[in-house]
């Protein structure tokens, strides 16, 4: 059956979140507690679904406080506010608009029954519930001469007998009544036949009121000639109907729970034996291009022997929930979902890449998917892109909690942060040699395998508009991965990675022009002397991979003797005062790694991230460090950076090929970065010899000049005024304006 949801979004509604109102529930309250000694959950009552948030509204009955949580454990068979069912031997209060009476006050009325429309042949028994004595009761509001009719609106006792108000005089010691015995005829009452009308009672006196309990007929003897079990006094159940009832075991949600149940354990053994006998698996050599899928035990009760079992949408969601982040320690409340975990990209070497997905803050199903890569090579996208630049959270100075980034890019897109290559951050390899021979080609291939397998895990992003973004040495990662995806789509009969383009900032582009432009920036911004500038240009051949010793000496003198203690990634902002003198000396750029160390990061900016992501509770919440590494998580890997093997000399040929493929390509530069400066990028792009579509003009953000831009055929270049190497960190509002224009495919605003 088609529904508006299935027509618009090609999916069926999920009824899995529906719960029983009023039942006992235990919401997750860790994010509402002020210290670890407070309870993580409290017994509450499920009230309703939240109007504005995706979650359940639960009432803590003792304190009267209401909680809204998405993560709730329900006990749908328990209702804290439901009164216990009454029995004739259990004192139970019956409440009406007049007074309260208890079972031990009930008496049997032995007088003749009141006038009723019941047939005289049907015996009835009348019970009178006297009101508490010594109470001055007011006359009833309705006229006393009108009959009282037992209707569905009348109060009904716990044993199914209607209670009818009657203005009958009540004596404190009735002469024609006796206490209700423990074995009362009430227990033998049978439901009336459908053709027997409800009794009608007439009040006997308007002076006072009491509650008259009129039961249903004691028994109805069939008048037909057929011999039945009831006529013969047989009331036992027929076994053939009892056989139709069965107890269906609860479906386990984990392997451990299933193994504790003999039935499920036996079924698992039978399933494994069947798979082995049918030769379901065949061991073959691993190939990085293979789409290796994960496995998961899913338990479902089979009710019909001739009907197969298929995995439902709810069960597919359970697979995704393995990577779902419930809440991060110290995280403020948010409305978007988060996922993190590992995707294996090479089984032979045991390489697995770690990701963190933060969905768009609004309408994630309509927003594109954007992959973010940080450079280095060897630096973490979790530490920098997610935690300092474009992610939804920032980390406080002590690493104890998070606060919201109001300029996060997840306002416009679903953000996927990838720690690449293996050995960066939480990503790992079981082969130690992988850390010493990594390079551009393997990194791009592993990233391609990651995307193929990740989208298979998150099929909602198949055919979704997809963009790649990054900065610094990601000037290699981003276009190289785009080229891999483009070639993969061309070779595939049914491509599902809908790559639309990429955007990269302060991008390492061409080794020769980047080096020339970097030295020119140093000189033009008075960071080095004329003598050092001329010395570097005359002694260094930037077309070579390895520099001469005299070139290294000239560069080393300029950096170590003339730069001073500045932040090379943002030359006009204060430096980190937390770095000691020894740390400063060790951080100074090593001249032997000019074309490589230039693309690293200031260690001061990573301190907060290293404090936070080394906390065990954070790693558990993010499903990270599954291998239990004995050393600390770091924002950058010095080993990967030092032993990087292959580095493409120039990305310009790749740019030309991707522009010809029709991809949207934007390059931007923060104009106060001296590591990969704006002059380096302009020198490199100038040698593409592109046709200008829109000439150089200032673009605006927040009423101020955000930078300058020029639009070419197939490529847009923009500067960001006042921004350093990490543009979204230094100028977050301008970076968000830039990103919005990129996604929209529009030129940057001119006013």
C-alpha positions in Angstrom: 0.0 0.0 0.0 1.4 3.4 -1.0 1.5 6.1 1.6 2.6 9.8 1.2 5.9 8.9 2.9 6.6 6.1 0.5 5.7 8.2 -2.5 7.8 11.2 -1.5 10.8 9.5 0.1 10.6 5.9 -1.2 10.5 4.3 2.2 7.8 3.0 4.5 7.0 4.4 7.9 8.8 2.9 10.9 6.4 1.8 13.6 9.3 0.5 15.8 9.4 3.6 17.9 5.7 3.3 19.0 5.3 2.4 22.7 2.5 1.8 25.2 1.5 4.9 27.0 1.6 4.9 30.8 4.1 2.0 31.0 7.2 1.8 33.1 10.3 3.1 31.4 13.9 3.9 32.1 15.3 6.9 30.1 19.0 7.4 29.7 19.9 10.4 31.9 23.7 10.5 31.8 23.8 13.8 29.9 21.5 15.4 32.6 23.7 14.4 35.5 26.3 16.7 37.1 28.7 14.0 38.3 29.3 10.3 37.8 27.7 9.3 41.2 24.2 10.3 40.1 22.1 7.5 38.6 22.2 7.0 34.8 18.5 6.2 34.7 15.4 6.5 36.9 12.1 4.6 36.8 9.6 6.8 35.0 6.2 6.7 33.3 6.0 7.1 29.6 3.7 10.0 28.9 3.9 10.7 25.2 6.1 11.6 22.3 7.9 14.9 22.2 6.3 17.6 20.0 9.6 19.3 19.0 12.3 16.7 19.7 12.8 13.1 18.5 12.4 11.3 21.7 10.1 10.0 24.4 8.6 12.2 27.2 8.9 10.4 30.5 7.7 11.5 34.0 9.7 10.8 37.1 6.7 10.3 39.4 8.6 10.9 42.7 10.1 14.3 41.7 7.5 15.3 39.1 10.3 16.1 36.7 9.8 15.3 33.0 12.7 14.0 30.8 12.9 13.7 27.1 15.3 11.0 25.8 15.7 9.0 22.6 17.3 6.1 24.5 14.7 4.5 26.7 14.2 1.0 28.0 10.5 0.1 28.2 8.7 -2.3 30.5 5.4 -2.4 28.5 3.8 -5.0 30.8 4.1 -2.8 33.9 1.9 0.3 34.6 2.8 2.1 37.8 -0.4 4.2 37.9 -2.8 1.3 37.3 -4.7 0.3 40.4 -4.6 -3.4 41.3 -7.5 -5.6 40.2 -9.9 -6.2 43.1 -11.2 -9.6 44.3 -14.1 -10.2 46.7 -11.6 -11.1 49.5 -9.3 -8.1 49.0 -10.4 -4.7 50.5 -10.8 -2.3 47.6 -12.1 1.2 47.5 -14.9 2.1 45.1 -15.1 5.8 44.4 -18.0 7.8 43.1 -19.1 11.4 43.3 -20.6 10.9 46.7 -18.3 9.0 49.0 -15.9 6.0 49.3 -17.0 2.6 50.4 -14.8 -0.5 51.0 -15.5 -4.2 50.6 -15.8 -4.9 54.3 -18.8 -2.4 54.3 -20.7 -4.3 51.7 -23.9 -6.1 52.9 -26.3 -8.3 51.1 -29.8 -6.9 50.8 -32.2 -9.7 51.8 -35.4 -7.8 51.0 -37.3 -8.4 47.8 -35.5 -7.0 44.8 -36.5 -3.6 43.4 -38.8 -3.3 40.5 -37.0 -4.3 37.3 -37.7 -5.0 33.7 -36.0 -8.4 34.1 -38.2 -11.4 33.7 -39.5 -12.8 37.0 -38.0 -16.2 36.1 -34.5 -14.9 36.2 -33.2 -14.8 39.8 -31.2 -11.8 40.8 -29.4 -10.7 44.0 -29.2 -7.1 45.2 -26.2 -5.8 47.1 -26.4 -2.5 48.9 -23.2 -0.4 49.6 -24.0 1.8 52.5 -22.3 5.2 52.8 -20.1 6.0 55.8 -22.4 6.9 58.8 -22.4 10.3 60.4 -22.0 12.1 57.1 -24.5 14.8 56.2 -25.3 14.1 52.6 -27.0 16.5 50.3 -29.9 15.3 48.1 -29.1 14.2 44.7 -29.1 16.8 41.9 -31.5 14.9 39.7 -35.2 14.6 40.6 -35.8 11.7 43.0 -38.8 10.4 41.1 -36.9 9.6 38.0 -35.6 6.0 37.6 -31.8 5.3 37.6 -30.7 3.3 34.6 -27.6 1.2 34.6 -25.7 2.4 31.5 -22.2 2.2 30.1 -21.5 5.5 31.9 -22.3 4.0 35.3 -19.4 3.1 37.6 -18.4 -0.5 37.4 -16.8 -2.5 40.2 -13.7 -4.6 39.7 -15.8 -7.7 39.4 -17.9 -6.4 36.5 -21.1 -5.4 38.4 -22.6 -2.0 37.7 -22.9 0.3 40.7 -26.1 2.4 40.7 -26.8 5.4 42.9 -30.2 5.0 44.7 -31.8 7.4 47.2 -32.5 4.5 49.6 -32.4 5.3 53.3 -29.3 3.8 54.9 -29.3 2.6 58.5 -26.1 2.3 60.4 -27.2 -1.2 61.5 -29.5 -2.6 58.8 -31.9 -5.3 60.0 -32.1 -7.1 56.8 -28.5 -7.4 55.8 -25.5 -9.3 56.8 -21.8 -9.0 56.0 -20.6 -10.4 52.7 -19.1 -13.9 53.4 -15.7 -14.8 52.0 -17.2 -17.2 49.6 -19.8 -14.9 48.1 -22.3 -15.7 45.3 -20.6 -12.9 43.5 -17.8 -15.2 42.4 -20.2 -17.4 40.5 -21.7 -14.6 38.4 -21.8 -15.3 34.7 -22.0 -12.7 31.9 -25.6 -12.0 30.8 -26.9 -13.1 27.5 -27.1 -10.5 24.8 -30.9 -10.6 24.9 -31.3 -9.7 28.5 -31.8 -6.0 29.1 -30.1 -4.0 31.8 -32.1 -3.7 35.1 -34.0 -0.5 35.9 -34.3 0.5 39.5 -36.7 2.9 41.1 -35.7 5.0 44.1 -37.5 4.2 47.3 -36.9 7.4 49.2 -35.5 10.8 48.3 -34.3 11.6 51.8 -30.8 10.1 51.5 -28.7 8.3 49.1 -26.8 5.0 49.0 -25.0 3.0 46.4 -27.0 0.0 45.3 -25.0 -2.7 43.6 -27.1 -4.6 41.1 -25.4 -7.8 39.8 -25.9 -9.4 36.5 -28.0 -12.6 36.5 -26.5 -15.4 38.5 -27.0 -18.0 35.7 -28.9 -18.3 32.5 -30.2 -21.8 31.8 -30.5 -22.5 28.1 -34.1 -23.4 27.1 -33.2 -25.3 23.9 -33.4 -29.1 23.8 -29.7 -29.6 22.8 -27.6 -31.2 25.4 -24.5 -29.0 26.1 -21.6 -29.2 28.5 -23.0 -26.4 30.6 -26.3 -28.4 31.0 -24.3 -31.4 32.1 -22.2 -29.3 34.5 -19.0 -29.6 32.5 -16.9 -26.5 32.5 -13.4 -27.7 31.8 -11.5 -26.3 28.8 -11.3 -28.2 25.5 -7.6 -29.3 25.0 -7.8 -28.8 21.3 -8.2 -25.0 21.8 -5.5 -24.9 24.4 -3.1 -26.4 21.8 -3.7 -23.3 19.6 -1.9 -21.1 22.2 1.8 -21.1 22.4 4.4 -19.0 24.1 6.7 -17.2 21.5 10.1 -16.6 23.0 11.4 -13.1 23.0 13.7 -12.4 20.1 17.2 -11.9 21.5 19.1 -8.7 20.5 22.6 -10.1 20.9 24.6 -13.3 20.4 25.2 -13.6 24.1 21.5 -13.5 24.9 20.8 -16.1 22.2 23.4 -18.5 23.5 21.8 -18.4 26.9 18.6 -19.8 25.4 18.6 -23.5 24.5 16.2 -23.1 21.6 18.1 -20.2 20.0 21.4 -21.9 20.7 20.2 -25.0 18.9 19.0 -23.0 15.9 22.3 -21.2 15.6 24.1 -24.6 15.5 21.7 -25.9 12.8 22.2 -22.7 10.8 26.0 -23.0 10.9 25.9 -26.7 9.9 23.5 -26.0 7.0 25.9 -23.2 5.7 28.8 -25.6 5.9 27.0 -28.5 4.2 25.8 -26.2 1.4 29.3 -24.9 0.8 28.1 -21.3 1.3 31.6 -20.0 1.8 34.6 -20.4 -0.5 37.9 -19.0 0.6 39.6 -16.9 -2.0 42.5 -14.5 -2.0 41.6 -11.0 -0.8 41.5 -8.2 -3.3 41.2 -4.5 -2.3 38.5 -4.0 -5.1 36.2 -6.6 -3.5 33.1 -5.3 -1.8 33.4 -7.2 1.5 30.3 -6.9 3.6 30.0 -7.4 7.3 28.0 -10.0 9.1 25.6 -10.0 12.0 23.4 -12.5 13.7 19.8 -11.4 13.4 17.2 -13.4 15.4 13.6 -13.7 14.3 10.9 -16.1 15.3 9.5 -18.2 12.4 5.8 -18.7 12.9 5.0 -20.6 9.6 7.0 -23.5 8.3 6.3 -22.7 4.7 7.1 -19.0 4.8 10.6 -17.6 4.6 12.1 -15.0 6.9 13.4 -11.7 5.4 15.3 -9.0 7.1 13.0 -6.1 7.8 13.7 -2.4 7.7 13.8 -2.5 11.5 16.5 -5.1 11.5 18.5 -3.2 8.9 18.3 -0.3 11.4 19.7 -2.5 14.1 22.8 -3.0 12.0 23.2 0.7 11.7 22.6 1.1 15.4 25.8 -0.8 16.1 27.7 2.4 14.9 25.2 4.8 16.4 26.6 7.2 19.0 24.1 7.6 21.9 25.7 10.6 23.5 29.3 11.8 23.8 30.7 12.6 27.3 30.1 16.2 28.0 28.0 16.7 24.9 25.2 19.3 24.8 21.8 18.2 23.6 21.4 18.0 19.9 18.7 16.9 17.4 20.9 15.2 14.8 22.2 11.6 14.8 25.8 10.6 15.0 27.6 7.4 13.9 31.2 6.2 14.2 33.1 3.1 13.8 35.5 1.1 11.6 35.4 0.0 8.0 37.9 -2.6 6.9 39.6 -1.7 3.7 42.2 -4.5 3.4 41.7 -7.9 5.1 45.1 -9.3 4.2 47.0 -6.5 6.1 44.2 -5.8 8.5 43.8 -2.1 7.6 40.7 -0.5 9.0 39.7 3.2 8.7 37.8 5.1 11.4 35.0 7.4 10.6 32.6 9.8 12.3 29.3 10.8 10.7 27.4 13.8 12.0 24.2 14.2 10.1 22.8 17.5 9.1 21.1 19.4 11.9 17.9 19.8 9.9 16.4 17.6 7.2 19.4 15.3 6.8 17.5 13.2 4.3 17.5 16.2 1.9 21.0 17.3 2.4 24.1 16.2 0.5 26.9 14.1 1.9 30.3 15.8 2.4 33.5 13.8 3.1 36.2 15.8 5.0 39.9 14.9 4.9 42.8 16.5 6.7 46.3 16.5 5.5 49.7 16.2 7.1 50.2 13.6 5.6 49.3 11.7 8.8 46.9 14.1 10.6 43.5 13.3 12.0 40.2 14.7 10.5 38.7 14.0 13.9 41.2 16.2 15.8 41.1 19.1 13.3 38.2 19.1 10.8 35.7 17.8 13.3 36.8 19.3 16.5 38.4 22.6 15.5 36.9 23.6 12.2 33.7 22.5 10.6 32.2 19.9 13.0 29.2 20.5 15.3 31.2 20.5 18.5 34.3 22.2 19.9 36.3 20.9 22.9 36.8 23.0 26.0 40.3 23.8 27.2 40.4 21.0 29.8 39.1 18.4 27.4 36.2 17.6 29.8 33.2 18.7 27.7 32.0 19.9 24.4 30.2 23.0 23.3 28.3 23.8 20.0 29.9 25.3 17.0 27.3 27.7 15.6 29.1 27.9 12.3 29.3 24.1 11.8 29.0 22.9 8.2 26.4 20.3 9.2 23.9 23.1 9.0 24.2 22.6 5.2 25.3 18.9 4.8 25.8 15.6 6.4 29.5 15.5 7.4 31.6 12.4 7.2 35.1 12.7 8.8 37.6 10.0 7.8 40.9 9.3 9.6 43.1 8.4 6.6 45.5 6.6 6.0 45.7 3.6 8.3 47.8 4.7 11.3 46.2 8.1 11.7 44.2 8.7 14.8 42.0 5.6 15.6 42.6 4.0 12.1 44.9 1.1 12.3 46.8 -1.6 10.4 47.7 -5.1 11.7 50.8 -5.0 9.5 53.5 -2.7 11.0 55.3 -2.2 7.7 52.2 -0.3 6.5 53.3 2.6 8.6 56.6 2.9 6.9 55.6 2.6 3.2 52.4 4.6 3.0 51.9 7.0 0.2 49.4 8.8 -2.1 48.4 5.8 -4.2 47.5 3.4 -1.3 45.8 6.2 0.6 43.5 7.0 -2.4 42.8 3.3 -3.0 41.9 2.6 0.6 39.7 5.7 0.7 37.8 4.4 -2.4 37.3 1.0 -0.8 36.1 2.7 2.3 33.5 4.8 0.5 32.2 1.7 -1.4 31.8 -0.3 1.8 30.6 2.6 3.9 27.7 3.4 1.5 26.8 -0.2 1.5 26.5 0.1 5.3 24.5 3.3 4.9 22.4 2.7 1.8 20.3 5.9 2.4 23.3 7.7 0.9 23.4 5.8 -2.4 22.9 8.2 -5.3 22.9 11.1 -2.8 24.8 14.2 -4.0 28.4 13.6 -2.7 31.2 16.1 -2.3 34.8 15.8 -1.0 36.5 18.5 1.0 39.7 19.0 2.9 42.7 21.2 3.4 46.5 21.3 3.3 48.0 18.0 2.1 44.4 16.9 1.3 45.2 19.0 -1.8 46.5 15.6 -2.9 44.0 13.3 -1.1 40.9 15.1 -2.4 41.5 15.2 -6.2 43.2 11.7 -6.1 40.1 10.2 -4.4 37.8 12.1 -6.8 39.8 10.6 -9.7 39.4 7.1 -8.2 35.7 7.5 -7.8 35.3 8.9 -11.3 37.1 5.9 -12.8 35.2 3.5 -10.6 31.9 5.0 -11.7 32.9 4.8 -15.4 33.8 1.1 -15.0 30.6 0.2 -13.1 27.3 -0.7 -14.7 25.4 0.7 -11.7 27.4 3.4 -10.0 26.0 4.6 -6.7 28.6 7.2 -5.6 27.1 10.3 -7.0 30.2 12.5 -7.0 29.4 16.1 -7.8 32.7 17.9 -7.1 35.2 18.9 -4.4 36.4 21.9 -2.5 39.8 22.2 -0.8 41.5 24.9 1.1 45.2 26.0 1.3 45.9 23.0 -0.9 49.2 21.5 -1.7 49.0 21.5 -5.5 52.4 21.6 -7.3 55.7 21.0 -5.6 57.6 23.5 -7.8 55.1 26.4 -7.8 54.1 25.8 -4.2 57.8 26.2 -3.1 58.3 29.3 -5.2 55.1 30.9 -3.9 55.9 30.0 -0.3 59.3 31.7 -0.3 57.7 34.7 -2.1 55.1 35.0 0.6 57.8 34.9 3.3 59.6 37.8 1.7 56.5 39.8 0.7 55.3 39.7 4.3 58.6 40.7 5.7 59.2 37.4 7.4 62.7 37.0 5.9 65.4 39.4 4.8 66.2 40.3 1.2 69.5 38.4 1.6 67.8 35.2 2.7 65.3 35.5 -0.1 67.9 35.9 -2.8 70.0 33.1 -1.2 67.2 30.6 -1.2 66.2 31.3 -4.8 69.8 31.0 -6.0 70.8 27.9 -4.0 67.6 25.8 -4.3 66.3 23.9 -7.3 62.6 23.3 -6.4 62.2 21.0 -9.4 64.1 18.3 -7.5 62.7 16.0 -4.9 65.8 16.3 -2.6 67.4 19.6 -1.9 71.1 20.3 -1.7 72.8 20.8 1.7 73.4 24.5 0.8 69.7 24.9 0.0 68.8 23.3 3.3 71.1 25.6 5.2 69.7 28.7 3.6 66.1 27.7 4.4 67.0 26.6 7.9 68.6 30.0 8.7 65.6 31.9 7.4 63.2 29.8 9.5 65.1 29.4 12.7 66.8 32.8 12.8 64.5 35.3 11.0 60.9 34.0 11.5 60.8 34.5 15.3 58.3 32.8 17.5 55.2 33.2 15.3 52.3 31.0 14.4 53.3 30.0 10.9 49.7 28.9 10.2 48.2 32.2 11.0 51.0 34.8 11.1 49.0 37.7 12.6 47.4 35.8 15.5 49.0 35.2 19.0 51.1 32.0 19.5 50.2 29.3 21.9 51.7 30.3 25.3 51.4 26.7 26.6 54.4 25.6 24.6 57.6 25.6 26.5 60.9 26.8 25.1 62.1 23.3 24.5 58.8 22.4 22.7 59.2 25.6 20.6 62.7 24.6 19.5 61.6 21.1 18.6 58.7 22.4 16.6 60.7 24.8 14.5 60.6 23.7 10.9 63.2 21.2 10.0 64.8 22.4 6.8 65.4 18.8 5.5 61.6 18.4 5.3 60.7 21.7 3.7 58.2 20.3 1.1 56.8 17.9 3.7 56.9 19.5 7.1 55.3 22.6 5.8 52.1 20.7 5.7 52.0 19.8 9.4 50.1 21.4 12.2 50.8 23.6 15.3 50.8 21.1 18.2 49.2 23.7 20.5 45.9 23.5 18.6 45.6 19.7 19.1 46.1 19.7 22.9 42.3 19.9 23.7 41.6 17.1 21.2 44.3 14.8 22.6 42.9 15.3 26.1 39.4 14.5 25.1 39.9 11.6 22.7 42.2 9.7 25.1 39.5 9.5 27.7 38.3 5.8 27.8 34.6 6.8 28.1 34.9 8.9 25.0 36.5 6.0 23.1 33.7 3.7 24.3 31.0 6.1 23.2 32.6 6.4 19.7 33.2 2.6 19.4 36.9 3.6 18.9 40.2 1.9 19.8 38.6 -1.6 19.4 42.0 -3.2 19.2 43.0 -1.7 22.6 46.3 0.0 21.6 48.6 0.5 24.6 49.8 4.0 23.5 48.0 7.3 23.4 45.9 8.6 20.6 47.6 11.5 18.8 46.4 14.1 16.4 49.2 13.5 13.9 51.5 10.5 13.2 55.1 11.5 13.0 56.0 8.0 11.6 53.7 8.3 8.6 54.9 11.9 7.9 58.5 10.9 8.1 58.4 7.8 6.0 55.8 8.9 3.4 56.9 7.1 0.2 55.1 8.4 -3.0 53.9 11.9 -3.3 52.6 13.1 -6.6 54.7 16.0 -7.8 51.9 18.0 -9.3 48.1 17.7 -9.1 47.6 20.0 -12.1 47.1 17.1 -14.6 44.5 15.6 -12.3 42.7 18.9 -12.1 42.5 19.2 -15.9 41.0 15.7 -16.2 38.4 16.3 -13.5 37.4 19.6 -14.9 36.9 17.9 -18.3 34.7 15.4 -16.5 32.4 18.3 -15.4 33.0 18.2 -11.7 32.5 21.3 -9.6 36.0 22.4 -8.3 36.6 25.2 -5.8 40.0 26.1 -4.3 40.2 28.6 -1.5 43.1 30.1 0.6 43.4 31.8 3.9 45.6 34.8 3.2 47.6 34.8 6.5 48.9 31.2 6.2 52.7 31.0 5.5 52.7 27.2 5.3 50.7 26.7 2.1 50.2 30.4 1.3 47.8 32.1 -1.1 50.7 33.0 -3.4 51.7 29.3 -3.7 48.1 28.4 -4.8 47.9 31.3 -7.2 51.2 30.4 -8.8 50.1 26.8 -9.3 46.6 27.6 -10.7 48.0 30.2 -13.0 49.8 27.5 -15.0 46.5 25.8 -15.8 45.9 28.7 -18.2 42.2 28.8 -17.6 39.6 31.0 -19.3 38.2 33.7 -17.0 34.4 33.7 -16.7 34.0 36.3 -13.9 36.9 38.7 -13.2 38.4 39.3 -9.8 36.0 40.9 -7.3 35.5 41.2 -3.6 32.9 38.9 -2.0 31.0 39.7 1.2 30.0 37.9 4.4 28.2 39.6 7.3 28.4 43.0 5.6 32.2 42.8 5.4 34.6 41.8 2.6 35.1 38.1 3.1 37.8 37.9 0.6 38.4 38.0 -3.2 37.5 35.6 -5.9 37.8 34.8 -9.6 35.7 32.3 -11.6 37.3 30.3 -14.4 35.9 27.8 -16.8 35.7 24.6 -14.7 37.2 26.1 -11.5 36.6 28.8 -8.9 39.3 30.3 -6.8 38.7 32.4 -3.6 40.6 33.9 -0.8 39.4 34.3 2.7 40.4 37.6 4.3 42.1 37.3 7.7 42.1 33.5 7.7 45.1 31.2 8.3 45.8 27.6 7.3 42.6 26.3 9.1 40.2 28.8 7.5 37.0 27.6 9.3 38.9 27.9 12.7 40.0 31.5 12.2 37.1 32.8 10.1 34.2 30.4 10.7 31.4 32.7 9.4 33.2 33.5 6.2 34.0 29.8 5.7 30.4 28.9 6.1 29.3 31.5 3.5 31.9 30.0 1.1 30.7 26.5 1.7 27.0 27.5 1.1 27.9 29.1 -2.2 29.9 26.0 -3.2 27.0 23.6 -2.5 24.5 25.9 -4.3 26.8 26.1 -7.3 26.5 29.9 -7.2 29.1 32.7 -7.3 30.1 34.2 -4.0 27.9 37.1 -2.9 29.0 40.5 -4.3 27.4 42.5 -1.5 
